Amino acid sequence: PEVISGRTHKATVVDLSPWVEYEFRVVASNSVGIGEPSRPSALLKTKAAVPVVAPANVSGGGGSRSELVITWEPVSEELQNGEGFGYIVMLRPLGSTTWTKAVVASVESSKYVYRNESITPLSPFEVKVGVYNNQGEGTLSSISIIYSGEDEPQMAPAGASALSVSAAAVEVSWLPIPWNRHTGRVLGYEVRGW
């Protein structure tokens, strides 16, 4: 509260964070100045409340075939608002109307891996991550689009040819494998000789 009348001996402090320990001091003032503060009060913890801050930076991708890897930034302790804090992960294939829900009970968690053999490589999913504690479910993040894991390349490079350039070197060339929606991008090639 702002300055309180000298005849008042009680005040209500508002806009405190839930489930946080506070201590208070009182300072007297007059036209000459401000006096010394009182000794601190005993520590007092505010009551718990439903968490209202959703995890930030929901993203993911990668992982193995038939996996959807979801990551987020954990919510700091002062924003958990109570005991029994955890995360709620909601996901659905892009274009679907049915959400799949998973609960991650660990406070420190920042990752969830959804596994399902029916997931095709590089499938887009809508994902949102929320929070909960013993008081109930809180806020969900906005929707992020995350792609399931890639598969290994299904074809070999074509047009391999070799050209001798010296007594100790051969130049090998080939046609690149085109990008494929089901297997993803080729990160590299391995050249073998015998």
Contact map, one row per residue, 1 for C-alpha under 8 A:
11110000001111000000000000000000000000000000000000000000000000000000000000000000000000000000000000000000000000000000000000000000000000000000000000000000000000000000000000000000000000000000000000
11110000000000000000000000000000000000000000000000000000000000000000000000000000000000000000000000000000000000000000000000000000000000000000000000000000000000000000000000000000000000000000000000
11111000000000000000000000000000000000000000000000000000000000000000000000000000000000000000000000000000000000000000000000000000000000000000000000000000000000000000000000000000000000000000000000
11111101001000000000000000000000000000000000000000000000000000000000000000000000000000000000000000000000000000000000000000000000000000000000000000000000000000000000000000000000000000000000000000
00111111000000000000000000000000000000000000000000000000000000000000000000000000000000000000000000000000000000000000000000000000000000000000000000000000000000000000000000000000000000000000000000
00011111100000000000000000000000000000000000000000000000000000000000000000000000000000000000000000000000000000000000000000000000000000000000000000000000000000000000000000000000000000000000000000
00001111100000000000000000000000000000000000000000000000000000000000000000000000000000000000000000000000000000000000000000000000000000000000000000000000000000000000000000000000000000000000000000
00011111111000000000000000000000000000000000000000000000000000000000000000000000000000000000000000000000000000000000000000000000000000000000000000000000000000000000000000000000000000000000000000
00000111111000000000000000000000000000000000000000000000000000000000000000000000000000000000000000000000000000000000000000000000000000000000000000000000000000000000000000000000000000000000000000
00000001111100000000000000000000000000000000000000000000000000000000000000000000000000000000000000000000000000000000000000000000000000000000000000000000000000000000000000000000000000000000000000
10010001111110000000000000000000000000000000000000000000000000000000000000000000000000000000000000000000000000000000000000000000000000000000000000000000000000000000000000000000000000000000000000
10000000011111000000000000000000000000000000000000000000000000000000000000000000000000000000000000000000000000000000000000000000000000000000000000000000000000000000000000000000000000000000000000
10000000001111110000000000000000000000000000000000000000000000000000000000000000000000000000000000000000000000000000000000000000000000000000000000000000000000000000000000000000000000000000000000
10000000000111110000000000000000000000000000000000000000000000000000000000000000000000000000000000000000000000000000000000000000000000000000000000000000000000000000000000000000000000000000000000
00000000000011111000000000000000000000000000000000000000000000000000000000000000000000000000000000000000000000000000000000000000000000000000000000000000000000000000000000000000000000000000000000
00000000000011111100000000000000000000000000010000000000000000000000000000000000000000000000000000000000000000000000000000000000000000000000000000000000000000000000000000000000000000000000000000
00000000000000111111000000000000000000000000010000000000000000000000000000000100100000000000000000000000000000000000000000000000000000000000000000000000000000000000000000000000000000000000000000
00000000000000011111000000000000000000000000011110000000000000000000000000000000110000000000000000000000000000000000000000000000000000000000000000000000000000000000000000000000000000000000000000
00000000000000001111100000000000000000000000111110000000000000000000000000000100110000000000000000000000000000000000000000000000000000000000000000000000000000000000000000000000000000000000000000
00000000000000001111110000000000000000000000110000000000000000000000000000000100100000000000000000000000000000000000000000000000000000000000000000000000000000000000000000000000000000000000000000
00000000000000000011111000000000000000000011110000000000000000000000000000000000000000000000000000000000000000000000000000000000000000000000000000000000000000000000000000000000000000000000000000
00000000000000000001111100000000000000000011110000000000000000000000000000000000000000000000000000000000000000000000000000000000000000000000000000000000000000000000000000000000000000000000000000
00000000000000000000111110000000000000011111000000000000000000000000000000000000000000000000000000000000000000000000000000000000000000000000000000000000000000000000000000000000000000000000000000
00000000000000000000011111000000000000011100000000000000000000000000000000000000000000000000000000000000000000000000000000000000000000000000000000000000000000000000000000000000000000000000000000
00000000000000000000001111100000000011111000000000000000000000000000000000000000000000000000000000000000000000000000000000000000000000000000000000000000000000000000000000000000000000000000000000
00000000000000000000000111110000000011000000000000000000000000000000000000000000000000000000000000000000000000000000000000000000000000000000000000000000000000000000000000000000000000000000000000
00000000000000000000000011111000011111000000000000000000000000000000000000000000000000000000000000000000000000000000000000000000000000000000000000000000000000000000000000000000000000000000000000
00000000000000000000000001111100011110000000000000000000000000000000000000000000000000000000000000000000000000000000000000000000000000000000000000000000000000000000000000000000000000000000000000
00000000000000000000000000111111111000000000000000000000000000000000000000000000000000000000000000000000000000000000000000000000000000000000000000000000000000000000000000000000000000000000000000
00000000000000000000000000011111110000000000000000000000000000000000000000000000000000000000000000000000000000000000000000000000000000000000000000000000000000000000000000000000000000000000000000
00000000000000000000000000001111100000000000000000000000000000000000000000000000000000000000000000000000000000000000000000000000000000000000000000000000000000000000000000000000000000000000000000
00000000000000000000000000001111110000000000000000000000000000000000000000000000000000000000000000000000000000000000000000000000000000000000000000000000000000000000000000000000000000000000000000
00000000000000000000000000001111111000000000000000000000000000000000000000000000000000000000000000000000000000000000000000000000000000000000000000000000000000000000000000000000000000000000000000
00000000000000000000000000111101111100000000000000000000000000000000000000000000000000000000000000000000000000000000000000000000000000000000000000000000000000000000000000000000000000000000000000
00000000000000000000000000111000111110000000000000000000000000000000000000000000000000000000000000000000000000000000000000000000000000000000000000000000000000000000000000000000000000000000000000
00000000000000000000000000110000011111000000000000000000000000000000000000000000000000000000000000000000000000000000000000000000000000000000000000000000000000000000000000000000000000000000000000
00000000000000000000000011110000001111100000000000000000000000000000000000000000000000000000000000000000000000000000000000000000000000000000000000000000000000000000000000000000000000000000000000
00000000000000000000000011100000000111110000000000000000000000000000000000000000000000000000000000000000000000000000000000000000000000000000000000000000000000000000000000000000000000000000000000
00000000000000000000000010000000000011111000000000000000000000000000000000000000000000000000000000000000000000000000000000000000000000000000000000000000000000000000000000000000000000000000000000
00000000000000000000001110000000000001111100000000000000000000000000000000000000000000000000000000000000000000000000000000000000000000000000000000000000000000000000000000000000000000000000000000
00000000000000000000001110000000000000111110000000000000000000000000000000000000000000000000000000000000000000000000000000000000000000000000000000000000000000000000000000000000000000000000000000
00000000000000000000001100000000000000011111000000000000000000000000000000000000000000000000000000000000000000000000000000000000000000000000000000000000000000000000000000000000000000000000000000
00000000000000000000111000000000000000001111100000000000000000000000000000000000000000000000000000000000000000000000000000000000000000000000000000000000000000000000000000000000000000000000000000
00000000000000000000111000000000000000000111110000000000000000000000000000000000000000000000000000000000000000000000000000000000000000000000000000000000000000000000000000000000000000000000000000
00000000000000000011110000000000000000000011111000000000000000000000000000000000000000000000000000000000000000000000000000000000000000000000000000000000000000000000000000000000000000000000000000
00000000000000011111110000000000000000000001111100000000000000000000000000000000000000000000000000000000000000000000000000000000000000000000000000000000000000000000000000000000000000000000000000
00000000000000000110000000000000000000000000111110000000000000000000000000000000010000000000000000000000000000000000000000000000000000000000000000000000000000000000000000000000000000000000000000
00000000000000000110000000000000000000000000011111000000000000000000000000000000111000000000000000000000000000000000000000000000000000100000000000000000000000000000000000000000000000000000000000
00000000000000000110000000000000000000000000001111100000000000000000000000000000110000000000000000000000000000000000000000000000000000100000000000000000000000000000000000000000000000000000000000
00000000000000000000000000000000000000000000000111110000000000000000000000000000110000000000000000000000000000000000000000000000000111111100000000000000000000000000000000000000000000000000000000
00000000000000000000000000000000000000000000000011111000000000000000000000000011110000000000000000000000000000000000000000000000001110011110000000000000000000000000000000000000000000000000000000
00000000000000000000000000000000000000000000000001111100000000000000000000000010000000000000000000000000000000000000000000000000001000000110000000000000000000000000000000000000000000000000000000
00000000000000000000000000000000000000000000000000111110000000000000000000100011000000000000000000000000000000000000000000000000001000000110000000000000000000000000000000000000000000000000000000
00000000000000000000000000000000000000000000000000011111000000000000000000100000000000000000000000000000000000000000000000000000111000000111100000000000000000000000000000000000000000000000000000
00000000000000000000000000000000000000000000000000001111110000000000000111100000000000000000000000000000000000000000000000000000111000000001100000000000000000000000000000000000000000000000000000
00000000000000000000000000000000000000000000000000000111110000000000000111100000000000000000000000000000000000000000000000000000000000000000100000000000000000000000000000000000000000000000000000
00000000000000000000000000000000000000000000000000000011111000000000001110000000000000000000000000000000000000000000000000000000000000000000000000000000000000000000000000000000000000000000000000
00000000000000000000000000000000000000000000000000000011111100000000011110000000000000000000000000000000000000000000000000000001100000000000100100000000000000000000000000000000000000000000000000
00000000000000000000000000000000000000000000000000000000111110000000011100000000000000000000000000000000000000000000000000000000000000000000000111000000000000000000000000000000000000000000000000
00000000000000000000000000000000000000000000000000000000011111000001111000000000000000000000000000000000000000000000000000000000000000000000000001100000000000000000000000000000000000000000000000
00000000000000000000000000000000000000000000000000000000001111100001110000000000000000000000000000000000000000000000000000000000000000000000000001111000000000000000000000000000000000000000000000
00000000000000000000000000000000000000000000000000000000000111110001100000000000000000000000000000000000000000000000000000000000000000000000000000111100000000000000000000000000000000000000000000
00000000000000000000000000000000000000000000000000000000000011111011100000000000000000000000000000000000000000000000000000000000000000000000000000011100000000000000000000000000000000000000000000
00000000000000000000000000000000000000000000000000000000000001111110000000000000000000000000000000000000000000000000000000000000000000000000000000001110000000000000000000000000000000000000000000
00000000000000000000000000000000000000000000000000000000000000111110000000000000000000000000000000000000000000000000001110000000000000000000000000011110000000000000000000000000000000000000000000
00000000000000000000000000000000000000000000000000000000000000011111000000000000000000000000000000000000000000000011111110000000000000000000000000011000000000000000000000000000000000000000000000
00000000000000000000000000000000000000000000000000000000000000111111100000000000000000000000000000000000000000001111001000000000000000000000000000011000000000000000000000000000000000000000000000
00000000000000000000000000000000000000000000000000000000000111100111110000000000000000000000000000000000000000001110000000000000000000000000000001111000000000000000000000000000000000000000000000
00000000000000000000000000000000000000000000000000000000000111100011111000000000000000000000000000000000000000111100000000000000000000000000000000011000000000000000000000000000000000000000000000
00000000000000000000000000000000000000000000000000000000011110000001111100000000000000000000000000000000000000111100000000000010000000000000000001000000000000000000000000000000000000000000000000
00000000000000000000000000000000000000000000000000000000111100000000111110000000000000000000000000000000000001110000000000000000000000000000000000000000000000000000000000000000000000000000000000
00000000000000000000000000000000000000000000000000000011111000000000011111000000000000000000000000000000000001100000000000000000100000000000000000000000000000000000000000000000000000000000000000
00000000000000000000000000000000000000000000000000000011110000000000001111100000000000000000000000000000000001000000000000000000000000000000000000000000000000000000000000000000000000000000000000
00000000000000000000000000000000000000000000000000000011000000000000000111110000000000000000000000000000001111000000000000000000000000000000000000000000000000000000000000000000000000000000000000
00000000000000000000000000000000000000000000000000001111000000000000000011111011000000000000000000000000000000000000000000000000000000000000000000000000000000000000000000000000000000000000000000
00000000000000000000000000000000000000000000000000000000000000000000000001111111000000000000000000000000000000000000000000000000000000000000000000000000000000000000000000000000000000000000000000
00000000000000000000000000000000000000000000000000000000000000000000000000111111100000000000000000000000000000000000000000000000000000000000000000000000000000000000000000000000000000000000000000
00000000000000001011000000000000000000000000000000000000000000000000000000011111100000000000000000000000000000000000000000000000000000000000000000000000000000000000000000000000000000000000000000
00000000000000000000000000000000000000000000000000111000000000000000000000111111100000000000000000000000000000000000000000000000000000000000000000000000000000000000000000000000000000000000000000
00000000000000000000000000000000000000000000000000101000000000000000000000111111111010000000000000000000000000000000000000000000000010000000000000000000000000000000000000000000000000000000000000
00000000000000001111000000000000000000000000000111100000000000000000000000001111111000000000000000000000000000000000000000000000000010000000000000000000000000000000000000000000000000000000000000
00000000000000000110000000000000000000000000001111100000000000000000000000000001111110000000000000000000000000000000000000000000000011100000000000000000000000000000000000000000000000000000000000
00000000000000000000000000000000000000000000000100000000000000000000000000000001111110000000000000000000000000000000000000000000000011000000000000000000000000000000000000000000000000000000000000
00000000000000000000000000000000000000000000000000000000000000000000000000000000011111000000000000000000100000000000000000000000000111000000000000000000000000000000000000000000000000000000000000
00000000000000000000000000000000000000000000000000000000000000000000000000000001011111100000000000000000111000000000000000000000001111000000000000000000000000000000000000000000000000000000000000
00000000000000000000000000000000000000000000000000000000000000000000000000000000000111110000000000000011111000000000000000000000001110000000000000000000000000000000000000000000000000000000000000
00000000000000000000000000000000000000000000000000000000000000000000000000000000000011111000000000000011111000000000000000000000111100000000000000000000000000000000000000000000000000000000000000
00000000000000000000000000000000000000000000000000000000000000000000000000000000000001111100000000001111000000000000000000000000111100000000000000000000000000000000000000000000000000000000000000
00000000000000000000000000000000000000000000000000000000000000000000000000000000000000111110000000001111000000010000000000000011110000000000000000000000000000000000000000000000000000000000000000
00000000000000000000000000000000000000000000000000000000000000000000000000000000000000011111000000111100000000000000000000000011100000000000000000000000000000000000000000000000000000000000000000
00000000000000000000000000000000000000000000000000000000000000000000000000000000000000001111100000111000000000000000000000001111000000000000000000000000000000000000000000000000000000000000000000
00000000000000000000000000000000000000000000000000000000000000000000000000000000000000000111110111110000000000000000000000001110000000000000000000000000000000000000000000000000000000000000000000
00000000000000000000000000000000000000000000000000000000000000000000000000000000000000000011111100000000000000000000000000111100000000000000000000000000000000000000000000000000000000000000000000
00000000000000000000000000000000000000000000000000000000000000000000000000000000000000000001111100000000000000000000000000011100000000000000000010000000000000000000000000000000000000000000000000
00000000000000000000000000000000000000000000000000000000000000000000000000000000000000000000111110000000000000000000000000000000000000000000000000000000000000000000000000000000000000000000000000
00000000000000000000000000000000000000000000000000000000000000000000000000000000000000000001111111100000000000000000000000000000000000000000000000000000000000000000000000000000000000000000000000
00000000000000000000000000000000000000000000000000000000000000000000000000000000000000000001001111100000000000000000000000000000000000000000000000000000000000000000000000000000000000000000000000
00000000000000000000000000000000000000000000000000000000000000000000000000000000000000000001000111110000000000000000000000000000000000000000000000000000000000000000000000000000000000000000000000
00000000000000000000000000000000000000000000000000000000000000000000000000000000000000000111000111111000000000000000000000000000000000000000000000000000000000000000000000000000000000000000000000
00000000000000000000000000000000000000000000000000000000000000000000000000000000000000000111000001111100000000000000000000000000000000000000000000000000000000000000000000000000000000000000000000
00000000000000000000000000000000000000000000000000000000000000000000000000000000000000011110000000111110000000000000000000000000000000000000000000000000000000000000000000000000000000000000000000
00000000000000000000000000000000000000000000000000000000000000000000000000000000000000011100000000011111000000000000000000000000000000000000000000000000000000000000000000000000000000000000000000
00000000000000000000000000000000000000000000000000000000000000000000000000000000000001111000000000001111100000000000000000000000000000000000000000000000000000000000000000000000000000000000000000
00000000000000000000000000000000000000000000000000000000000000000000000000000000000001111000000000000111110010010000000000000000000000000000000000000000000000000000000000000000000000000000000000
00000000000000000000000000000000000000000000000000000000000000000000000000000000000111100000000000000011111000000000000000000000000000000000000000000000000000000000000000000000000000000000000000
00000000000000000000000000000000000000000000000000000000000000000000000000000000000011100000000000000001111110000000000000000000000000000000000000000000000000000000000000000000000000000000000000
00000000000000000000000000000000000000000000000000000000000000000000000001000000000011100000000000000000111110000000000000000000000000000000000000000000000000000000000000000000000000000000000000
00000000000000000000000000000000000000000000000000000000000000000000000001000000000000000000000000000000011111000000000000000000000000000000000000000000000000000000000000000000000000000000000000
00000000000000000000000000000000000000000000000000000000000000000000000001000000000000000000000000000001011111110000000000000000000000000000000000000000000000000000000000000000000000000000000000
00000000000000000000000000000000000000000000000000000000000000000000001111000000000000000000000000000000000111110000000000000000000000000000000000000000000000000000000000000000000000000000000000
00000000000000000000000000000000000000000000000000000000000000000000111100000000000000000000000000000000000011111000000000000000000000000000000000000000000000000000000000000000000000000000000000
00000000000000000000000000000000000000000000000000000000000000000000111000000000000000001000000000000001000011111100000000000000000000000000000000000000000000000000000000000000000000000000000000
00000000000000000000000000000000000000000000000000000000000000000011110000000000000000000000000000000000000000111110000000000000000000000000000000000000000000000000000000000000000000000000000000
00000000000000000000000000000000000000000000000000000000000000000011110000000000000000000000000000000000000000011111000000000000000000000000000000000000000000000000000000000000000000000000000000
00000000000000000000000000000000000000000000000000000000000000000111000000000000000000000000000000000000000000001111100000000000000000000000000000000000000000000000000000000000000000000000000000
00000000000000000000000000000000000000000000000000000000000000000110000000000000000000000000000000000000000000000111111000000000000000000000000000000000000000000000000000000000000000000000000000
00000000000000000000000000000000000000000000000000000000000000000100000000000000000000000000000000000000000000000011111100000000000000000000000000000000000000000000000000000000000000000000000000
00000000000000000000000000000000000000000000000000000000000000000100000000000000000000000000000000000000000000000001111100000000000000000000000000000000000000000000000000000000000000000000000000
00000000000000000000000000000000000000000000000000000000000000001110000000000000000000000000000000000000000000000001111110100000000000000000000000010000000000000000000000000000000000000000000000
00000000000000000000000000000000000000000000000000000000000000001100000000000000000000000000000000000000000000000000111111100000000000000000000000010000000000000000000000000000000001000000000000
00000000000000000000000000000000000000000000000000000000000000001100000000000000000000000000000000000000000000000000001111100000000000000000000000011110000000000000000000000000000011110000000000
00000000000000000000000000000000000000000000000000000000000000000000000000000000000000000000000000000000000000000000000111110000000000000000000000111100000000000000000000000000000011110000000000
00000000000000000000000000000000000000000000000000000000000000000000000000000000000000000000100000000000000000000000001111111000000000000000000000111000000000000000000000000000000000000000000000
00000000000000000000000000000000000000000000000000000000000000000000000000000000000000000000110000000000000000000000000001111100000000000000000011110000000000000000000000000000000000000000000000
00000000000000000000000000000000000000000000000000000000000000000000000000000000000000000011110000000000000000000000000000111110000000000000000011110000000000000000000000000000000000000000000000
00000000000000000000000000000000000000000000000000000000000000000000000000000000000000000011110000000000000000000000000000011111000000000000001111000000000000000000000000000000000000000000000000
00000000000000000000000000000000000000000000000000000000000000000000010000000000000000001111000000000000000000000000000000001111100000000000001111000000000000000000000000000000000000000000000000
00000000000000000000000000000000000000000000000000000000010000000000000000000000000000001110000000000000000000000000000000000111110000000001111100000000000000000000000000000000000000000000000000
00000000000000000000000000000000000000000000000000000110010000000000000100000000000000111100000000000000000000000000000000000011111000000001100000000000000000000000000000000000000000000000000000
00000000000000000000000000000000000000000000000000000110000000000000000000000000000000111000000000000000000000000000000000000001111100001111100000000000000000000000000000000000000000000000000000
00000000000000000000000000000000000000000000000000111110000000000000000000000000000011110000000000000000000000000000000000000000111110001111000000000000000000000000000000000000000000000000000000
00000000000000000000000000000000000000000000000001100000000000000000000000000000000111110000000000000000000000000000000000000000011111111100000000000000000000000000000000000000000000000000000000
00000000000000000000000000000000000000000000000001100000000000000000000000000001111111000000000000000000000000000000000000000000001111111100000000000000000000000000000000000000000000000000000000
00000000000000000000000000000000000000000000000001000000000000000000000000000000011110000000000000000000000000000000000000000000000111110000000000000000000000000000000000000000000000000000000000
00000000000000000000000000000000000000000000000111000000000000000000000000000000010000000000000000000000000000000000000000000000000111111000000000000000000000000000000000000000000000000000000000
00000000000000000000000000000000000000000000000001100000000000000000000000000000000000000000000000000000000000000000000000000000000111111100000000000000000000000000000000000000000000000000000000
00000000000000000000000000000000000000000000000001100000000000000000000000000000000000000000000000000000000000000000000000000000011110111110000000000000000000000000000000000000000000000000000000
00000000000000000000000000000000000000000000000001111100000000000000000000000000000000000000000000000000000000000000000000000000011110011111000000000000000000000000000000000000000000000000000000
00000000000000000000000000000000000000000000000000111100000000000000000000000000000000000000000000000000000000000000000000000000011000001111100000000000000000000000000000000000000000000000000000
00000000000000000000000000000000000000000000000000000110000000000000000000000000000000000000000000000000000000000000000000000001111000000111110000000000000000000000000000000000000000000000000000
00000000000000000000000000000000000000000000000000000111010000000000000000000000000000000000000000000000000000000000000000000001110000000011111000000000000000000000000000000000000000000000000000
00000000000000000000000000000000000000000000000000000000000000000000000000000000000000000000000000000000000000000000000000000001000000000001111100000000000000000000000000000000000000000000000000
00000000000000000000000000000000000000000000000000000000000000000000000000000000000000000000000000000000000000000000000000000111000000000000111110000000000000000000000000000000000000000000000000
00000000000000000000000000000000000000000000000000000000011000000000000000000000000000000000000000000000000000000000000000000111000000000000011111000000000000000000000000000000000000000000000000
00000000000000000000000000000000000000000000000000000000001000000000000000000000000000000000010000000000000000000000000000011110000000000000001111100000000000000000000000000000000000000000000000
00000000000000000000000000000000000000000000000000000000001110000001010000000000000000000000000000000000000000000000000000011110000000000000000111110000000000000000000000000000000000000000000000
00000000000000000000000000000000000000000000000000000000000111000001000000000000000000000000000000000000000000000000000001111000000000000000000011111000000000000000000000000000000000000000000000
00000000000000000000000000000000000000000000000000000000000011101111100000000000000000000000000000000000000000000000001111111000000000000000000001111100000000000000000000000000000000000000000000
00000000000000000000000000000000000000000000000000000000000011111111100000000000000000000000000000000000000000000000000011100000000000000000000000111110000000000000000000000000000000000000000000
00000000000000000000000000000000000000000000000000000000000001111000000000000000000000000000000000000000000000000000000011000000000000000000000000011111000000000000000000000000000001110000000000
00000000000000000000000000000000000000000000000000000000000000011000000000000000000000000000000000000000000000000000000010000000000000000000000000001111100000000000000000000000000001110000000000
00000000000000000000000000000000000000000000000000000000000000000000000000000000000000000000000000000000000000000000000000000000000000000000000000000111110000000000000000000000000000100000000000
00000000000000000000000000000000000000000000000000000000000000000000000000000000000000000000000000000000000000000000000000000000000000000000000000000011111100000000000000000000000000110100000000
00000000000000000000000000000000000000000000000000000000000000000000000000000000000000000000000000000000000000000000000000000000000000000000000000000001111100000000000000000000000000100000000000
00000000000000000000000000000000000000000000000000000000000000000000000000000000000000000000000000000000000000000000000000000000000000000000000000000000111110000000000000000000100000000000000000
00000000000000000000000000000000000000000000000000000000000000000000000000000000000000000000000000000000000000000000000000000000000000000000000000000000111111000000000000000000100000000000000000
00000000000000000000000000000000000000000000000000000000000000000000000000000000000000000000000000000000000000000000000000000000000000000000000000000000001111110000000000000111100000000000000000
00000000000000000000000000000000000000000000000000000000000000000000000000000000000000000000000000000000000000000000000000000000000000000000000000000000000111110000000000000111100000000000000000
00000000000000000000000000000000000000000000000000000000000000000000000000000000000000000000000000000000000000000000000000000000000000000000000000000000000011111000000000001110000000000000000000
00000000000000000000000000000000000000000000000000000000000000000000000000000000000000000000000000000000000000000000000000000000000000000000000000000000000011111100000000011110000000000000000000
00000000000000000000000000000000000000000000000000000000000000000000000000000000000000000000000000000000000000000000000000000000000000000000000000000000000000111110000000011100000000000000000000
00000000000000000000000000000000000000000000000000000000000000000000000000000000000000000000000000000000000000000000000000000000000000000000000000000000000000011111000001111000000000000000000000
00000000000000000000000000000000000000000000000000000000000000000000000000000000000000000000000000000000000000000000000000000000000000000000000000000000000000001111100001110000000000000000000000
00000000000000000000000000000000000000000000000000000000000000000000000000000000000000000000000000000000000000000000000000000000000000000000000000000000000000000111111011100000000000000000000000
00000000000000000000000000000000000000000000000000000000000000000000000000000000000000000000000000000000000000000000000000000000000000000000000000000000000000000011111111100000000000000000000000
00000000000000000000000000000000000000000000000000000000000000000000000000000000000000000000000000000000000000000000000000000000000000000000000000000000000000000001111111000000000000000000000000
00000000000000000000000000000000000000000000000000000000000000000000000000000000000000000000000000000000000000000000000000000000000000000000000000000000000000000001111110000000000000000000000000
00000000000000000000000000000000000000000000000000000000000000000000000000000000000000000000000000000000000000000000000000000000000000000000000000000000000000000000111111000000000000000000000000
00000000000000000000000000000000000000000000000000000000000000000000000000000000000000000000000000000000000000000000000000000000000000000000000000000000000000000001111111100000000000000000000000
00000000000000000000000000000000000000000000000000000000000000000000000000000000000000000000000000000000000000000000000000000000000000000000000000000000000000000111110111110000000000000000000000
00000000000000000000000000000000000000000000000000000000000000000000000000000000000000000000000000000000000000000000000000000000000000000000000000000000000000000111100011111000000000000000000000
00000000000000000000000000000000000000000000000000000000000000000000000000000000000000000000000000000000000000000000000000000000000000000000000000000000000000011110000001111100000000000000000000
00000000000000000000000000000000000000000000000000000000000000000000000000000000000000000000000000000000000000000000000000000000000000000000000000000000000000111100000000111110000000000000000000
00000000000000000000000000000000000000000000000000000000000000000000000000000000000000000000000000000000000000000000000000000000000000000000000000000000000011111000000000011111000000000000000000
00000000000000000000000000000000000000000000000000000000000000000000000000000000000000000000000000000000000000000000000000000000000000000000000000000000000011110000000000001111100000000000000000
00000000000000000000000000000000000000000000000000000000000000000000000000000000000000000000000000000000000000000000000000000000000000000000000000000000000011000000000000000111110000000000000000
00000000000000000000000000000000000000000000000000000000000000000000000000000000000000000000000000000000000000000000000000000000000000000000000000000000001111000000000000000011111000000100000000
00000000000000000000000000000000000000000000000000000000000000000000000000000000000000000000000000000000000000000000000000000000000000000000000000000000000000000000000000000001111100000000000000
00000000000000000000000000000000000000000000000000000000000000000000000000000000000000000000000000000000000000000000000000000000000000000000000000000000000000000000000000000000111110111100000000
00000000000000000000000000000000000000000000000000000000000000000000000000000000000000000000000000000000000000000000000000000000000000000000000000000000000000000000000000000000011111111000000000
00000000000000000000000000000000000000000000000000000000000000000000000000000000000000000000000000000000000000000000000011000000000000000000000000000000000000000000000000000000001111110000000000
00000000000000000000000000000000000000000000000000000000000000000000000000000000000000000000000000000000000000000000000111000000000000000000000000000110000000000000000000000000000111110000000000
00000000000000000000000000000000000000000000000000000000000000000000000000000000000000000000000000000000000000000000000011000000000000000000000000000111110000000000000000000000001111111000000000
00000000000000000000000000000000000000000000000000000000000000000000000000000000000000000000000000000000000000000000000011000000000000000000000000000110100000000000000000000000001111111100000000
00000000000000000000000000000000000000000000000000000000000000000000000000000000000000000000000000000000000000000000000000000000000000000000000000000000000000000000000000000000001100111110000000
00000000000000000000000000000000000000000000000000000000000000000000000000000000000000000000000000000000000000000000000000000000000000000000000000000000100000000000000000000000101000011111100000
00000000000000000000000000000000000000000000000000000000000000000000000000000000000000000000000000000000000000000000000000000000000000000000000000000000000000000000000000000000000000001111100000
00000000000000000000000000000000000000000000000000000000000000000000000000000000000000000000000000000000000000000000000000000000000000000000000000000000000000000000000000000000000000000111110000
00000000000000000000000000000000000000000000000000000000000000000000000000000000000000000000000000000000000000000000000000000000000000000000000000000000000000000000000000000000000000000111111000
00000000000000000000000000000000000000000000000000000000000000000000000000000000000000000000000000000000000000000000000000000000000000000000000000000000000000000000000000000000000000000001111100
00000000000000000000000000000000000000000000000000000000000000000000000000000000000000000000000000000000000000000000000000000000000000000000000000000000000000000000000000000000000000000000111110
00000000000000000000000000000000000000000000000000000000000000000000000000000000000000000000000000000000000000000000000000000000000000000000000000000000000000000000000000000000000000000000011111
00000000000000000000000000000000000000000000000000000000000000000000000000000000000000000000000000000000000000000000000000000000000000000000000000000000000000000000000000000000000000000000001111
00000000000000000000000000000000000000000000000000000000000000000000000000000000000000000000000000000000000000000000000000000000000000000000000000000000000000000000000000000000000000000000000111
